[in-house]
C-alpha cells in the first residue's frame, strides 16, 4: 500500500514537470549509417482521435517518401505523397539530434491530431480533430546529448491538412516564435 502510494506520488510529480528523455540510442550511429530525413508510413481511415490511430502504427503501413523536415501546409491537396486528401494517418520515424543537455521545447501547428514521442517519452499530445491550431508547448529535459529516436503520429480527417514541428533548444532566444526543427538534426538509419 505504502509502496503503491509512493509510486503514485512520484508519477504525479514527474507528470507536473518536464519529461525526462531516456538515453540516446546506443550504440550511437556512425555518420555513414545516417541518412537525411525521416521515414514515413501511411494508414487510411476516418480517425477522430489520435488514440484511434496510434494502434494502427504498430503495423506496417504504406511506405512514403522520406521527408527532410516536418513543415507542410497542404490545404485541401494530397497529404504528402499518400495519394489521398482525406482520411490519412501518417507515422513519421527516425532520429533527432539533441546536441546539448538542457530543456527542449516543442510545439506543433496541425490540422488535425498529432502526438510527438522523443526517446520513448510523450512530449506533445494534441489528439483531436480541429482546424489549424498550435499545440501546447511540451518540454523535454535532456541530460545526455546525442541521437534520440523520434516518432510523430498525425492524422488528417477531412478538408485541409497542416503539420509543422517547431522547437526551442536550450540556450536559444525566448523572443518571438519557435522556429521549425531544421533538417540537419533529423535523420534515419536504413
PyMOL CGO cylinders between C-alpha atoms (Angstrom):
from pymol import cmd
from pymol.cgo import CYLINDER

trace = [
    CYLINDER, 0.00, 0.00, 0.00, 2.74, 2.48, 1.00, 0.3, 1, 1, 1, 1, 1, 1,
    CYLINDER, 2.74, 2.48, 1.00, 4.84, 1.42, -2.00, 0.3, 1, 1, 1, 1, 1, 1,
    CYLINDER, 4.84, 1.42, -2.00, 1.97, 1.99, -4.46, 0.3, 1, 1, 1, 1, 1, 1,
    CYLINDER, 1.97, 1.99, -4.46, 1.14, 5.36, -2.83, 0.3, 1, 1, 1, 1, 1, 1,
    CYLINDER, 1.14, 5.36, -2.83, 4.80, 6.38, -3.22, 0.3, 1, 1, 1, 1, 1, 1,
    CYLINDER, 4.80, 6.38, -3.22, 4.76, 5.32, -6.90, 0.3, 1, 1, 1, 1, 1, 1,
    CYLINDER, 4.76, 5.32, -6.90, 1.55, 7.31, -7.48, 0.3, 1, 1, 1, 1, 1, 1,
    CYLINDER, 1.55, 7.31, -7.48, 3.01, 10.45, -5.85, 0.3, 1, 1, 1, 1, 1, 1,
    CYLINDER, 3.01, 10.45, -5.85, 6.27, 10.10, -7.79, 0.3, 1, 1, 1, 1, 1, 1,
    CYLINDER, 6.27, 10.10, -7.79, 4.36, 9.72, -11.07, 0.3, 1, 1, 1, 1, 1, 1,
    CYLINDER, 4.36, 9.72, -11.07, 2.23, 12.76, -10.23, 0.3, 1, 1, 1, 1, 1, 1,
    CYLINDER, 2.23, 12.76, -10.23, 5.30, 14.88, -9.54, 0.3, 1, 1, 1, 1, 1, 1,
    CYLINDER, 5.30, 14.88, -9.54, 7.03, 13.73, -12.72, 0.3, 1, 1, 1, 1, 1, 1,
    CYLINDER, 7.03, 13.73, -12.72, 3.89, 14.49, -14.76, 0.3, 1, 1, 1, 1, 1, 1,
    CYLINDER, 3.89, 14.49, -14.76, 3.79, 18.00, -13.29, 0.3, 1, 1, 1, 1, 1, 1,
    CYLINDER, 3.79, 18.00, -13.29, 7.26, 18.88, -14.60, 0.3, 1, 1, 1, 1, 1, 1,
    CYLINDER, 7.26, 18.88, -14.60, 9.06, 18.50, -17.89, 0.3, 1, 1, 1, 1, 1, 1,
    CYLINDER, 9.06, 18.50, -17.89, 9.50, 14.96, -19.16, 0.3, 1, 1, 1, 1, 1, 1,
    CYLINDER, 9.50, 14.96, -19.16, 12.98, 13.48, -18.81, 0.3, 1, 1, 1, 1, 1, 1,
    CYLINDER, 12.98, 13.48, -18.81, 14.26, 11.87, -22.00, 0.3, 1, 1, 1, 1, 1, 1,
    CYLINDER, 14.26, 11.87, -22.00, 15.71, 8.41, -21.88, 0.3, 1, 1, 1, 1, 1, 1,
    CYLINDER, 15.71, 8.41, -21.88, 19.28, 7.86, -23.04, 0.3, 1, 1, 1, 1, 1, 1,
    CYLINDER, 19.28, 7.86, -23.04, 20.23, 8.45, -26.67, 0.3, 1, 1, 1, 1, 1, 1,
    CYLINDER, 20.23, 8.45, -26.67, 20.43, 5.45, -28.98, 0.3, 1, 1, 1, 1, 1, 1,
    CYLINDER, 20.43, 5.45, -28.98, 23.22, 3.11, -28.04, 0.3, 1, 1, 1, 1, 1, 1,
    CYLINDER, 23.22, 3.11, -28.04, 25.40, 2.45, -29.86, 0.3, 1, 1, 1, 1, 1, 1,
    CYLINDER, 25.40, 2.45, -29.86, 25.32, 5.89, -31.46, 0.3, 1, 1, 1, 1, 1, 1,
    CYLINDER, 25.32, 5.89, -31.46, 25.04, 5.55, -35.26, 0.3, 1, 1, 1, 1, 1, 1,
    CYLINDER, 25.04, 5.55, -35.26, 28.11, 6.49, -37.26, 0.3, 1, 1, 1, 1, 1, 1,
    CYLINDER, 28.11, 6.49, -37.26, 27.90, 9.32, -39.79, 0.3, 1, 1, 1, 1, 1, 1,
    CYLINDER, 27.90, 9.32, -39.79, 27.90, 6.86, -42.72, 0.3, 1, 1, 1, 1, 1, 1,
    CYLINDER, 27.90, 6.86, -42.72, 24.89, 4.99, -41.23, 0.3, 1, 1, 1, 1, 1, 1,
    CYLINDER, 24.89, 4.99, -41.23, 22.76, 8.15, -41.04, 0.3, 1, 1, 1, 1, 1, 1,
    CYLINDER, 22.76, 8.15, -41.04, 20.56, 9.12, -43.98, 0.3, 1, 1, 1, 1, 1, 1,
    CYLINDER, 20.56, 9.12, -43.98, 18.93, 12.57, -44.14, 0.3, 1, 1, 1, 1, 1, 1,
    CYLINDER, 18.93, 12.57, -44.14, 15.26, 12.97, -43.26, 0.3, 1, 1, 1, 1, 1, 1,
    CYLINDER, 15.26, 12.97, -43.26, 12.61, 10.89, -41.54, 0.3, 1, 1, 1, 1, 1, 1,
    CYLINDER, 12.61, 10.89, -41.54, 10.81, 7.77, -42.76, 0.3, 1, 1, 1, 1, 1, 1,
    CYLINDER, 10.81, 7.77, -42.76, 7.07, 7.97, -43.49, 0.3, 1, 1, 1, 1, 1, 1,
    CYLINDER, 7.07, 7.97, -43.49, 4.29, 5.36, -43.47, 0.3, 1, 1, 1, 1, 1, 1,
    CYLINDER, 4.29, 5.36, -43.47, 0.62, 5.95, -44.34, 0.3, 1, 1, 1, 1, 1, 1,
    CYLINDER, 0.62, 5.95, -44.34, -2.59, 4.44, -42.95, 0.3, 1, 1, 1, 1, 1, 1,
    CYLINDER, -2.59, 4.44, -42.95, -6.10, 5.12, -44.18, 0.3, 1, 1, 1, 1, 1, 1,
    CYLINDER, -6.10, 5.12, -44.18, -9.20, 5.66, -42.05, 0.3, 1, 1, 1, 1, 1, 1,
    CYLINDER, -9.20, 5.66, -42.05, -11.52, 8.41, -40.83, 0.3, 1, 1, 1, 1, 1, 1,
    CYLINDER, -11.52, 8.41, -40.83, -9.93, 8.89, -37.42, 0.3, 1, 1, 1, 1, 1, 1,
    CYLINDER, -9.93, 8.89, -37.42, -11.40, 11.25, -34.80, 0.3, 1, 1, 1, 1, 1, 1,
    CYLINDER, -11.40, 11.25, -34.80, -8.73, 10.90, -32.10, 0.3, 1, 1, 1, 1, 1, 1,
    CYLINDER, -8.73, 10.90, -32.10, -5.01, 10.11, -32.11, 0.3, 1, 1, 1, 1, 1, 1,
    CYLINDER, -5.01, 10.11, -32.11, -5.65, 7.10, -29.84, 0.3, 1, 1, 1, 1, 1, 1,
    CYLINDER, -5.65, 7.10, -29.84, -7.84, 5.53, -32.56, 0.3, 1, 1, 1, 1, 1, 1,
    CYLINDER, -7.84, 5.53, -32.56, -4.91, 5.82, -34.93, 0.3, 1, 1, 1, 1, 1, 1,
    CYLINDER, -4.91, 5.82, -34.93, -1.99, 5.04, -32.56, 0.3, 1, 1, 1, 1, 1, 1,
    CYLINDER, -1.99, 5.04, -32.56, -2.61, 1.28, -32.51, 0.3, 1, 1, 1, 1, 1, 1,
    CYLINDER, -2.61, 1.28, -32.51, -2.54, 1.15, -36.31, 0.3, 1, 1, 1, 1, 1, 1,
    CYLINDER, -2.54, 1.15, -36.31, 1.04, 2.46, -36.32, 0.3, 1, 1, 1, 1, 1, 1,
    CYLINDER, 1.04, 2.46, -36.32, 2.28, -0.79, -34.74, 0.3, 1, 1, 1, 1, 1, 1,
    CYLINDER, 2.28, -0.79, -34.74, 1.67, -2.41, -38.13, 0.3, 1, 1, 1, 1, 1, 1,
    CYLINDER, 1.67, -2.41, -38.13, 3.48, -1.76, -41.36, 0.3, 1, 1, 1, 1, 1, 1,
    CYLINDER, 3.48, -1.76, -41.36, 1.80, 0.99, -43.36, 0.3, 1, 1, 1, 1, 1, 1,
    CYLINDER, 1.80, 0.99, -43.36, 2.13, 2.09, -46.97, 0.3, 1, 1, 1, 1, 1, 1,
    CYLINDER, 2.13, 2.09, -46.97, 5.69, 3.48, -47.28, 0.3, 1, 1, 1, 1, 1, 1,
    CYLINDER, 5.69, 3.48, -47.28, 6.09, 7.06, -48.42, 0.3, 1, 1, 1, 1, 1, 1,
    CYLINDER, 6.09, 7.06, -48.42, 8.98, 9.24, -49.50, 0.3, 1, 1, 1, 1, 1, 1,
    CYLINDER, 8.98, 9.24, -49.50, 11.42, 10.37, -46.81, 0.3, 1, 1, 1, 1, 1, 1,
    CYLINDER, 11.42, 10.37, -46.81, 10.69, 13.89, -45.55, 0.3, 1, 1, 1, 1, 1, 1,
    CYLINDER, 10.69, 13.89, -45.55, 13.61, 16.27, -44.85, 0.3, 1, 1, 1, 1, 1, 1,
    CYLINDER, 13.61, 16.27, -44.85, 11.67, 18.03, -42.08, 0.3, 1, 1, 1, 1, 1, 1,
    CYLINDER, 11.67, 18.03, -42.08, 8.14, 18.31, -40.72, 0.3, 1, 1, 1, 1, 1, 1,
    CYLINDER, 8.14, 18.31, -40.72, 6.92, 21.53, -42.28, 0.3, 1, 1, 1, 1, 1, 1,
    CYLINDER, 6.92, 21.53, -42.28, 3.94, 21.46, -44.56, 0.3, 1, 1, 1, 1, 1, 1,
    CYLINDER, 3.94, 21.46, -44.56, 0.66, 23.22, -45.06, 0.3, 1, 1, 1, 1, 1, 1,
    CYLINDER, 0.66, 23.22, -45.06, -1.19, 21.42, -47.81, 0.3, 1, 1, 1, 1, 1, 1,
    CYLINDER, -1.19, 21.42, -47.81, -4.62, 22.98, -47.68, 0.3, 1, 1, 1, 1, 1, 1,
    CYLINDER, -4.62, 22.98, -47.68, -7.06, 20.69, -49.49, 0.3, 1, 1, 1, 1, 1, 1,
    CYLINDER, -7.06, 20.69, -49.49, -4.42, 18.88, -51.52, 0.3, 1, 1, 1, 1, 1, 1,
    CYLINDER, -4.42, 18.88, -51.52, -2.81, 15.47, -51.16, 0.3, 1, 1, 1, 1, 1, 1,
    CYLINDER, -2.81, 15.47, -51.16, -1.30, 14.71, -47.75, 0.3, 1, 1, 1, 1, 1, 1,
    CYLINDER, -1.30, 14.71, -47.75, 2.40, 14.47, -48.66, 0.3, 1, 1, 1, 1, 1, 1,
    CYLINDER, 2.40, 14.47, -48.66, 2.70, 11.60, -51.19, 0.3, 1, 1, 1, 1, 1, 1,
    CYLINDER, 2.70, 11.60, -51.19, -0.07, 9.46, -49.63, 0.3, 1, 1, 1, 1, 1, 1,
    CYLINDER, -0.07, 9.46, -49.63, -2.29, 9.54, -52.72, 0.3, 1, 1, 1, 1, 1, 1,
    CYLINDER, -2.29, 9.54, -52.72, -5.20, 10.81, -50.57, 0.3, 1, 1, 1, 1, 1, 1,
    CYLINDER, -5.20, 10.81, -50.57, -6.54, 14.17, -49.42, 0.3, 1, 1, 1, 1, 1, 1,
    CYLINDER, -6.54, 14.17, -49.42, -8.74, 12.92, -46.55, 0.3, 1, 1, 1, 1, 1, 1,
    CYLINDER, -8.74, 12.92, -46.55, -8.75, 10.05, -44.07, 0.3, 1, 1, 1, 1, 1, 1,
    CYLINDER, -8.75, 10.05, -44.07, -4.95, 9.80, -43.83, 0.3, 1, 1, 1, 1, 1, 1,
    CYLINDER, -4.95, 9.80, -43.83, -2.86, 8.75, -40.84, 0.3, 1, 1, 1, 1, 1, 1,
    CYLINDER, -2.86, 8.75, -40.84, 0.89, 9.34, -41.00, 0.3, 1, 1, 1, 1, 1, 1,
    CYLINDER, 0.89, 9.34, -41.00, 3.65, 7.77, -38.91, 0.3, 1, 1, 1, 1, 1, 1,
    CYLINDER, 3.65, 7.77, -38.91, 6.97, 9.62, -39.15, 0.3, 1, 1, 1, 1, 1, 1,
    CYLINDER, 6.97, 9.62, -39.15, 10.00, 7.99, -37.55, 0.3, 1, 1, 1, 1, 1, 1,
    CYLINDER, 10.00, 7.99, -37.55, 13.73, 8.37, -37.31, 0.3, 1, 1, 1, 1, 1, 1,
    CYLINDER, 13.73, 8.37, -37.31, 16.24, 10.16, -35.13, 0.3, 1, 1, 1, 1, 1, 1,
    CYLINDER, 16.24, 10.16, -35.13, 16.63, 13.70, -33.82, 0.3, 1, 1, 1, 1, 1, 1,
    CYLINDER, 16.63, 13.70, -33.82, 20.00, 15.07, -32.74, 0.3, 1, 1, 1, 1, 1, 1,
    CYLINDER, 20.00, 15.07, -32.74, 19.75, 16.83, -29.39, 0.3, 1, 1, 1, 1, 1, 1,
    CYLINDER, 19.75, 16.83, -29.39, 23.14, 18.49, -29.34, 0.3, 1, 1, 1, 1, 1, 1,
    CYLINDER, 23.14, 18.49, -29.34, 23.29, 19.85, -25.80, 0.3, 1, 1, 1, 1, 1, 1,
    CYLINDER, 23.29, 19.85, -25.80, 21.93, 18.92, -22.42, 0.3, 1, 1, 1, 1, 1, 1,
    CYLINDER, 21.93, 18.92, -22.42, 19.04, 21.01, -21.11, 0.3, 1, 1, 1, 1, 1, 1,
    CYLINDER, 19.04, 21.01, -21.11, 15.40, 21.85, -21.76, 0.3, 1, 1, 1, 1, 1, 1,
    CYLINDER, 15.40, 21.85, -21.76, 13.99, 21.45, -25.26, 0.3, 1, 1, 1, 1, 1, 1,
    CYLINDER, 13.99, 21.45, -25.26, 10.57, 22.96, -26.03, 0.3, 1, 1, 1, 1, 1, 1,
    CYLINDER, 10.57, 22.96, -26.03, 8.41, 21.52, -28.84, 0.3, 1, 1, 1, 1, 1, 1,
    CYLINDER, 8.41, 21.52, -28.84, 5.14, 22.63, -30.39, 0.3, 1, 1, 1, 1, 1, 1,
    CYLINDER, 5.14, 22.63, -30.39, 3.12, 21.71, -33.48, 0.3, 1, 1, 1, 1, 1, 1,
    CYLINDER, 3.12, 21.71, -33.48, 0.84, 23.58, -35.79, 0.3, 1, 1, 1, 1, 1, 1,
    CYLINDER, 0.84, 23.58, -35.79, -1.54, 20.93, -37.04, 0.3, 1, 1, 1, 1, 1, 1,
    CYLINDER, -1.54, 20.93, -37.04, -4.85, 20.10, -38.61, 0.3, 1, 1, 1, 1, 1, 1,
    CYLINDER, -4.85, 20.10, -38.61, -5.85, 17.51, -37.23, 0.3, 1, 1, 1, 1, 1, 1,
    CYLINDER, -5.85, 17.51, -37.23, -4.38, 15.45, -34.32, 0.3, 1, 1, 1, 1, 1, 1,
    CYLINDER, -4.38, 15.45, -34.32, -0.70, 14.93, -33.58, 0.3, 1, 1, 1, 1, 1, 1,
    CYLINDER, -0.70, 14.93, -33.58, 1.50, 13.23, -30.97, 0.3, 1, 1, 1, 1, 1, 1,
    CYLINDER, 1.50, 13.23, -30.97, 5.28, 13.55, -30.52, 0.3, 1, 1, 1, 1, 1, 1,
    CYLINDER, 5.28, 13.55, -30.52, 7.38, 10.91, -28.78, 0.3, 1, 1, 1, 1, 1, 1,
    CYLINDER, 7.38, 10.91, -28.78, 11.12, 11.52, -28.28, 0.3, 1, 1, 1, 1, 1, 1,
    CYLINDER, 11.12, 11.52, -28.28, 13.37, 9.00, -26.58, 0.3, 1, 1, 1, 1, 1, 1,
    CYLINDER, 13.37, 9.00, -26.58, 10.34, 6.95, -25.54, 0.3, 1, 1, 1, 1, 1, 1,
    CYLINDER, 10.34, 6.95, -25.54, 8.68, 9.94, -23.83, 0.3, 1, 1, 1, 1, 1, 1,
    CYLINDER, 8.68, 9.94, -23.83, 5.43, 11.57, -24.98, 0.3, 1, 1, 1, 1, 1, 1,
    CYLINDER, 5.43, 11.57, -24.98, 6.26, 15.27, -25.31, 0.3, 1, 1, 1, 1, 1, 1,
    CYLINDER, 6.26, 15.27, -25.31, 3.30, 16.75, -27.23, 0.3, 1, 1, 1, 1, 1, 1,
    CYLINDER, 3.30, 16.75, -27.23, -0.24, 15.44, -27.49, 0.3, 1, 1, 1, 1, 1, 1,
    CYLINDER, -0.24, 15.44, -27.49, -2.88, 17.38, -29.45, 0.3, 1, 1, 1, 1, 1, 1,
    CYLINDER, -2.88, 17.38, -29.45, -5.17, 14.41, -30.06, 0.3, 1, 1, 1, 1, 1, 1,
    CYLINDER, -5.17, 14.41, -30.06, -8.44, 15.53, -31.62, 0.3, 1, 1, 1, 1, 1, 1,
    CYLINDER, -8.44, 15.53, -31.62, -9.99, 16.77, -34.86, 0.3, 1, 1, 1, 1, 1, 1,
    CYLINDER, -9.99, 16.77, -34.86, -9.57, 20.54, -35.16, 0.3, 1, 1, 1, 1, 1, 1,
    CYLINDER, -9.57, 20.54, -35.16, -8.85, 23.36, -37.60, 0.3, 1, 1, 1, 1, 1, 1,
    CYLINDER, -8.85, 23.36, -37.60, -5.31, 24.72, -37.89, 0.3, 1, 1, 1, 1, 1, 1,
    CYLINDER, -5.31, 24.72, -37.89, -4.08, 25.40, -34.37, 0.3, 1, 1, 1, 1, 1, 1,
    CYLINDER, -4.08, 25.40, -34.37, -0.94, 25.35, -32.24, 0.3, 1, 1, 1, 1, 1, 1,
    CYLINDER, -0.94, 25.35, -32.24, -0.49, 22.62, -29.65, 0.3, 1, 1, 1, 1, 1, 1,
    CYLINDER, -0.49, 22.62, -29.65, 0.53, 23.29, -26.09, 0.3, 1, 1, 1, 1, 1, 1,
    CYLINDER, 0.53, 23.29, -26.09, 4.29, 23.53, -25.70, 0.3, 1, 1, 1, 1, 1, 1,
    CYLINDER, 4.29, 23.53, -25.70, 5.86, 20.30, -24.49, 0.3, 1, 1, 1, 1, 1, 1,
    CYLINDER, 5.86, 20.30, -24.49, 9.14, 20.32, -22.59, 0.3, 1, 1, 1, 1, 1, 1,
    CYLINDER, 9.14, 20.32, -22.59, 11.78, 17.60, -22.70, 0.3, 1, 1, 1, 1, 1, 1,
    CYLINDER, 11.78, 17.60, -22.70, 14.78, 17.58, -20.36, 0.3, 1, 1, 1, 1, 1, 1,
    CYLINDER, 14.78, 17.58, -20.36, 17.86, 16.01, -21.89, 0.3, 1, 1, 1, 1, 1, 1,
    CYLINDER, 17.86, 16.01, -21.89, 20.80, 15.08, -19.67, 0.3, 1, 1, 1, 1, 1, 1,
    CYLINDER, 20.80, 15.08, -19.67, 22.88, 13.29, -22.32, 0.3, 1, 1, 1, 1, 1, 1,
    CYLINDER, 22.88, 13.29, -22.32, 23.31, 14.82, -25.80, 0.3, 1, 1, 1, 1, 1, 1,
    CYLINDER, 23.31, 14.82, -25.80, 23.06, 12.53, -28.83, 0.3, 1, 1, 1, 1, 1, 1,
    CYLINDER, 23.06, 12.53, -28.83, 20.71, 10.98, -31.37, 0.3, 1, 1, 1, 1, 1, 1,
    CYLINDER, 20.71, 10.98, -31.37, 17.28, 10.13, -29.91, 0.3, 1, 1, 1, 1, 1, 1,
    CYLINDER, 17.28, 10.13, -29.91, 14.50, 8.11, -31.52, 0.3, 1, 1, 1, 1, 1, 1,
    CYLINDER, 14.50, 8.11, -31.52, 11.64, 10.31, -32.66, 0.3, 1, 1, 1, 1, 1, 1,
    CYLINDER, 11.64, 10.31, -32.66, 8.12, 9.28, -33.61, 0.3, 1, 1, 1, 1, 1, 1,
    CYLINDER, 8.12, 9.28, -33.61, 5.37, 11.61, -34.80, 0.3, 1, 1, 1, 1, 1, 1,
    CYLINDER, 5.37, 11.61, -34.80, 1.90, 10.26, -35.41, 0.3, 1, 1, 1, 1, 1, 1,
    CYLINDER, 1.90, 10.26, -35.41, -0.56, 12.53, -37.18, 0.3, 1, 1, 1, 1, 1, 1,
    CYLINDER, -0.56, 12.53, -37.18, -3.94, 12.19, -38.83, 0.3, 1, 1, 1, 1, 1, 1,
    CYLINDER, -3.94, 12.19, -38.83, -5.93, 14.33, -41.23, 0.3, 1, 1, 1, 1, 1, 1,
    CYLINDER, -5.93, 14.33, -41.23, -9.66, 13.54, -41.18, 0.3, 1, 1, 1, 1, 1, 1,
    CYLINDER, -9.66, 13.54, -41.18, -11.11, 15.79, -43.88, 0.3, 1, 1, 1, 1, 1, 1,
    CYLINDER, -11.11, 15.79, -43.88, -10.76, 19.12, -45.66, 0.3, 1, 1, 1, 1, 1, 1,
    CYLINDER, -10.76, 19.12, -45.66, -7.37, 20.76, -45.06, 0.3, 1, 1, 1, 1, 1, 1,
    CYLINDER, -7.37, 20.76, -45.06, -4.10, 19.44, -43.63, 0.3, 1, 1, 1, 1, 1, 1,
    CYLINDER, -4.10, 19.44, -43.63, -1.19, 21.11, -41.85, 0.3, 1, 1, 1, 1, 1, 1,
    CYLINDER, -1.19, 21.11, -41.85, 1.72, 19.73, -39.86, 0.3, 1, 1, 1, 1, 1, 1,
    CYLINDER, 1.72, 19.73, -39.86, 4.64, 21.86, -38.69, 0.3, 1, 1, 1, 1, 1, 1,
    CYLINDER, 4.64, 21.86, -38.69, 7.07, 20.84, -35.90, 0.3, 1, 1, 1, 1, 1, 1,
    CYLINDER, 7.07, 20.84, -35.90, 8.76, 23.71, -34.08, 0.3, 1, 1, 1, 1, 1, 1,
    CYLINDER, 8.76, 23.71, -34.08, 11.24, 23.84, -31.23, 0.3, 1, 1, 1, 1, 1, 1,
    CYLINDER, 11.24, 23.84, -31.23, 13.36, 25.92, -28.91, 0.3, 1, 1, 1, 1, 1, 1,
    CYLINDER, 13.36, 25.92, -28.91, 16.64, 24.16, -27.98, 0.3, 1, 1, 1, 1, 1, 1,
    CYLINDER, 16.64, 24.16, -27.98, 18.49, 25.04, -24.75, 0.3, 1, 1, 1, 1, 1, 1,
    CYLINDER, 18.49, 25.04, -24.75, 20.13, 28.44, -24.89, 0.3, 1, 1, 1, 1, 1, 1,
    CYLINDER, 20.13, 28.44, -24.89, 18.00, 29.67, -27.82, 0.3, 1, 1, 1, 1, 1, 1,
    CYLINDER, 18.00, 29.67, -27.82, 16.37, 33.06, -27.60, 0.3, 1, 1, 1, 1, 1, 1,
    CYLINDER, 16.37, 33.06, -27.60, 12.95, 33.03, -25.99, 0.3, 1, 1, 1, 1, 1, 1,
    CYLINDER, 12.95, 33.03, -25.99, 11.92, 36.05, -28.05, 0.3, 1, 1, 1, 1, 1, 1,
    CYLINDER, 11.92, 36.05, -28.05, 9.43, 35.59, -30.89, 0.3, 1, 1, 1, 1, 1, 1,
    CYLINDER, 9.43, 35.59, -30.89, 8.11, 32.35, -32.28, 0.3, 1, 1, 1, 1, 1, 1,
    CYLINDER, 8.11, 32.35, -32.28, 9.70, 28.93, -32.19, 0.3, 1, 1, 1, 1, 1, 1,
    CYLINDER, 9.70, 28.93, -32.19, 11.48, 28.01, -35.46, 0.3, 1, 1, 1, 1, 1, 1,
    CYLINDER, 11.48, 28.01, -35.46, 10.75, 24.87, -37.47, 0.3, 1, 1, 1, 1, 1, 1,
    CYLINDER, 10.75, 24.87, -37.47, 13.03, 21.97, -36.47, 0.3, 1, 1, 1, 1, 1, 1,
    CYLINDER, 13.03, 21.97, -36.47, 15.81, 22.13, -39.12, 0.3, 1, 1, 1, 1, 1, 1,
    CYLINDER, 15.81, 22.13, -39.12, 16.59, 19.23, -41.45, 0.3, 1, 1, 1, 1, 1, 1,
    CYLINDER, 16.59, 19.23, -41.45, 20.21, 18.90, -40.27, 0.3, 1, 1, 1, 1, 1, 1,
    CYLINDER, 20.21, 18.90, -40.27, 19.09, 17.44, -36.89, 0.3, 1, 1, 1, 1, 1, 1,
    CYLINDER, 19.09, 17.44, -36.89, 16.75, 14.83, -38.43, 0.3, 1, 1, 1, 1, 1, 1,
    CYLINDER, 16.75, 14.83, -38.43, 17.92, 11.51, -39.84, 0.3, 1, 1, 1, 1, 1, 1,
    CYLINDER, 17.92, 11.51, -39.84, 17.15, 7.81, -40.13, 0.3, 1, 1, 1, 1, 1, 1,
    CYLINDER, 17.15, 7.81, -40.13, 19.17, 4.62, -40.34, 0.3, 1, 1, 1, 1, 1, 1,
    CYLINDER, 19.17, 4.62, -40.34, 18.40, 2.33, -43.27, 0.3, 1, 1, 1, 1, 1, 1,
]
cmd.load_cgo(trace, "trace")
